[in-house]
Amino acid sequence: MKIAVIGTGYVGLVSGTCFAESGNHVTCVDIDADKVEKMKNGFVPIYEPGLEILFERNTRQGRLHFTTDLAEGIKEAKIIFLALPTPPGADGSADLSFILKVSKDLSEIITDYKVIVDKSTVPVGTAEKVEEVLLQKLDPSLFDVVSNPEFLREGVAVEDFMKPDRVVVGTDSEKAKKIMDALYEPFVRQGNPIIFMDERSAEMTKYAANAYLATRISFMNEIANLCERLGADVDMVRKGMGSDSRIGKRFLFPGVGYGGSCFPKDVQALAKSAHENEYDFKILKAVMNVNELQKEVLSNKILKYFDGNIAGKTIGIWGLAFKPNTDDIREAPALTIIKNLLENGAKIKAYDPEAMENVKQIFGEKIEFCKNEYEAINEVDALAIITEWNLFRSPDFDLMKETMKSPVIFDGRNVYDIHDMKDHGFYYDSIGR
């Protein structure tokens, strides 16, 4: 099948590459000429485990192409995916200008039947808005608009795409259903469902899923904060809760708050949508408030330890990305923590395996970026662990004590065992334990 993917951000590039891996011919379209030229030359612009191998194979074998020319990109495609950014506006609502602009452009160049798929996360009713734009210049027989939200987790997105828990497709067109079913059939051979529904329900499904997962995270962070006051261990509580089949184990890990490209934006957009429809979504307001407060927890712990004065103190930072196995720093808790520490006069030495270049664009020379995790703790007064990369899980604790000025660790992800850290001779403060 011939496919066009408009937008080569995280969702677009992963989707296009994985569709090519299953034998489709995919053309990715982007207005960034420099980015397109780099991809043509084999450069993968995002870090995602497993993506580079598939990218290289499918470009080499001629199934994955890149262009800045929209008309060229969609000319032979039967399916056109819109994988465009929907950034939050000042009021929290999703900005649909990119999607509607491309829809208008498509209306001027489509000459034969296409399935136009909203792959971006968009508010309920967006498929109808896209259809309205297309109908200004196109006969309705030339297209169907479909909602097909993505459920990719950064760090395991390739696996999620190739072996999805489910595929959600919103359309009332039988013709579009058959085409989408044929497209996704190779990805669900193990029996996971392709769930067809109306467009509005498909759009709501994505927001509801992300908002619920964000709610679980904020709930566990609240439990963790209360555990500290009551003398309970949130890790034990988490295990006790997670063993209940009604609850499950995932997204119950406390920490310094959620970040990334999805949860903050989607929770905010759903809350804004509720407000616009005169519904007071109280839980979502609490989820957002708790998350912003949770990003302050680790810096507050550090300030408390140093009696409110960290001026001139050097703090080592392990982890900058919002989660492991990505270079994404959008809404990353590390940014808030570093900002708080700098404002209180601390010096920062930081290390992250993938995200340092992105953080440099924000802080520049205000913080020191290090070559490895041990350089980042050389002569520091304390270490703050913010992202739980695997390489931080089994460090040389003896070397750490020799390297650090003081054996003090603030762990925002509960990476280590409390008793082990005591045996190693560290002052160790974690979340909810």
Secondary structure, 3 states (H helix, E strand, C coil): CEEEEECCCHHHHHHHHHHHHCCCEEEEECCCHHHHHHHHCCCCCCCCCCHHHHHHHHHHCCCEEEECCHHHHHCCCCEEEECCCCCECCCCCECCHHHHHHHHHHHCCCCCCEEEEECCCCCCCHHHHHHHHHHCCCCHHHEEEEECCCCCCCCCHHHHHHCCCCEEEECCCHHHHHHHHHHHHHHCCCCCCEEEECHHHHHHHHHHHHHHHHHHHHHHHHHHHHHHHHCCCHHHHHHHHHCCCCCCCCCCCCCCCCCCCCHHHHHHHHHHHHHHCCCCCHHHHHHHHHHHHHCCHHHHHHHHHCCCCCCCCEEEEECCCCCCCCCCCCCCHHHHHHHHHHHCCCEEEEECCCCHHHHHHHHHHHCEECCCCCHHHCCCCEEEECCCCHHHCCCCHHHHHHHCCCCEEEECCCCCCHHHHHHHCCEEECCCC
